[in-house]
Amino acid sequence: MKAVLTDDAPVIDGMKRIRDVFPNACELIYERDEQAQEVKSLTGRALAVANPVEVIGDFVEHVRDEGFSEKELEVVASALGRLCEAEDVQ
């Protein structure tokens, strides 16, 4: 059984209180957590756009604890170049 609370504030010991009445309850969520987050306008602010090669490089370094080799850098740059060309054609 899944319980969805509609309270704006968290309920103290919510799951315990629900299980007192419904012993088979297995999930407790708040409706407010399920709603989409408010989107804020960025009008008037310059956005810093990251270089895709750098983003991929940061990810690889995070996962492997080491950066790209020269060959890997060439492969990634080539693949991104082909993607950009394909987008330009469409």
VONULO-182234 format. One record per residue: x, y, z of N, C-alpha, C in turn. Coordinates in steps of 0.1 Angstrom, whole numbers, plus 2048, in hexadecimal, padded with zeros to 3 digits. Layout:
BEGIN
XYZXYZXYZ/...
This chain:
BEGIN
8087F480080080080080980C800/8058167F980C8237F880382E7FD/80983680680184180B80784E806/7FE8578018028647FC7FD86F806/80687680C80288181580188E80E/7F68958117F48A280A7F88AE813/7FD8AB81F8018B682880C8BE822/80D8CB8258188D38208248D1828/8238CE83582E8CC83E8308BD840/83C8B884383E8AA8458378A6852/83289985282C89485E83688C866/83788F87384188887B83C87987C/84587087A84386287B83785E872/83686386682B86185D82985285A/83384B85783283D85382E83585F/83383886B82F83087782083287A/81C83F87880E84287B80583B871/80983A86480183385A80182485D/80C81F86180D81086380580C870/8038168797FA8128847EC80F880/7E88158757DA81386F7DB808864/7E580A85B7E780184F7F47FA850/7F57EE8578027E885A80A7E484D/8037E284280A7DE83580E7EA82D/80D7F683281280282A821800827/82580381B83380181883980E812/83181880F83782480982F83080D/83783B81083184781583785280D/82F85A8058348657FE82C872801/83287D7FE82A88A7FF82788F7F2/81A8937F08168987E381E8A37DE/8238AC7E782B8B77E38388B37DD/83D8A77E184A8A27DB84889D7CD/83B8997CA8388937BD83589E7B2/8338AB7B78308B57AE83C8BB7A7/83B8BF79B8468C579484B8D179B/8598D379B85F8DE7A185C8EB799/85B8F67A0859903799865906790/86190A78486C90E77A86E91D77C/87A92177E87D92F780882935773/87F94176F88394776389294C765/89994A75B8A794F75B8A995B752/89E96274F89F96E7478A897874D/8B097E7458B99887498C698374F/8C89767508D49707558DB96874A/8E896A7498EF96373F8F2955744/8EF94B73B8F293D73F8FF93973A/90793274391492D73F91191F739/91591D72D912910726920909726/91F8FD72C92B8F572D92E8EE71F/93B8EC71D9408E571293C8D6713/9358D070A9328C270B93D8B970D/9498BB7079548B37099598B4718/9588C071D95C8C172B9538BA735/9468BB73293C8B473A93E8A573A/9408A072E94389172D95088E733/95A896732967894738966894747/95E89D74D95B89D75B954891760/94B88C75894388075C94D87475C/95587375195E86775096886875C/96D87475F97787576A970871778/96387577995C87278595A863787/95785C77C95484E77C96184677D/96C84A77697884277598384777E/98285378498C85978B99885D782/99685E7759A186276C99A868760/9A087175999A87874E99C870741/9988777369998717299A886E725/9AA86471D9B68627169B586B709/9C086D7029BF8756F69B686E6EC/9B78616EB9AE85A6E19A085B6E5/99C85A6F198F85B6F69898696F3/9928736F698E8816F398B8836E4/99387D6DB99187E6CD9838786C9/98086C6CF9748656CC96886D6D1/9688726DD95D87A6E295B8876DA/96688E6D796589A6CF95F8976C1/96488C6BB95F8886AE9508856AE/94C87D6B893E8796B99358866BC/93988F6C493289B6C69318A46BA/93C8A46B293C8AB6A69328A669C/93189869B927892692919895697/9178956A49098996A99058A76A5/90F8B06A790C8BE6A39098BF694/9118B868C90E8B967E9008B367A/8FD8A86818EF8A267F8E48AC683/8E68B368E8DC8BD6928DB8C8688/8E68CD6838E68D867A8DF8D466D/8E08C76698D98C365D8CA8C365E/8C68BF66A8B78BE66D8B28CC66F/
